[in-house]
């Protein structure tokens, strides 16, 4: 932490690193079904690229081309680093180090969030 500059970064290596961090209980993620088949996801922990803390809450609305999720299979989510570290030097209104990664987010008990 502290010396990594902003760079738009994505790809399977970052996806695998994020999945490994989730498996090792360093990065956390959960999803839940909300009314009208909306999927709400929460991803938090260290960014797989810069290691600064992230806390990303997203809502996904169904479109007519995809079946509504049933809550049994993990939900694929693209997550962008939203860390507040000022040293990245990226777009001031966006925040983050520029990393985007994909996670398969498991559904959890709706009472958890």
Residue pairs with C-beta under 8 A, 6 or more apart in sequence:
1 50
1 51
1 52
1 85
2 85
2 87
3 87
4 49
4 50
4 87
4 88
4 97
5 88
5 89
6 88
6 89
6 90
6 91
6 96
6 97
6 98
7 97
7 98
8 98
8 100
9 49
9 97
9 98
9 99
9 100
10 99
10 100
10 101
14 48
14 49
14 99
14 100
14 101
15 101
15 102
15 103
17 48
17 49
17 101
18 27
18 48
18 79
18 101
18 102
18 103
19 103
19 104
21 27
21 45
21 46
21 48
22 28
22 29
22 103
26 45
26 46
27 43
27 44
27 45
27 46
27 48
27 103
28 43
28 44
28 45
29 41
29 42
29 43
29 44
29 77
29 103
29 105
29 106
30 41
30 42
30 105
30 106
30 107
30 108
30 112
30 113
31 39
31 40
31 41
31 42
31 74
31 75
31 77
31 105
31 106
31 107
31 108
32 39
32 40
32 71
32 107
32 108
32 109
32 110
32 112
32 113
33 39
33 69
33 71
33 107
33 110
34 40
34 59
36 61
36 62
37 62
37 68
37 69
38 59
38 60
38 61
38 62
39 59
39 60
39 69
39 75
40 57
40 58
40 59
40 60
40 113
41 56
41 57
41 58
41 59
41 60
41 75
41 77
41 105
42 55
42 56
42 57
42 113
43 54
43 55
43 56
43 77
43 79
43 103
43 105
44 53
44 54
44 55
44 56
45 53
45 54
46 52
46 53
46 54
47 53
47 54
47 81
47 83
47 96
47 97
47 99
48 99
48 101
49 81
49 97
49 98
49 99
49 101
50 81
50 83
50 85
50 88
50 97
50 99
52 81
52 83
52 84
52 85
52 97
53 83
54 79
54 81
54 82
54 83
54 96
55 82
56 79
56 80
56 82
58 77
58 79
60 75
60 77
62 68
69 75
69 107
71 107
72 107
74 104
74 105
74 106
74 107
75 104
75 105
75 106
75 107
76 102
76 103
76 104
76 105
77 102
77 103
77 104
77 105
78 100
78 101
78 102
79 100
79 101
79 102
79 103
80 96
80 99
80 100
81 95
81 96
81 97
81 98
81 99
81 100
82 95
82 96
83 95
83 96
83 97
84 95
85 97
88 96
88 97
88 98
90 96
90 97
90 98
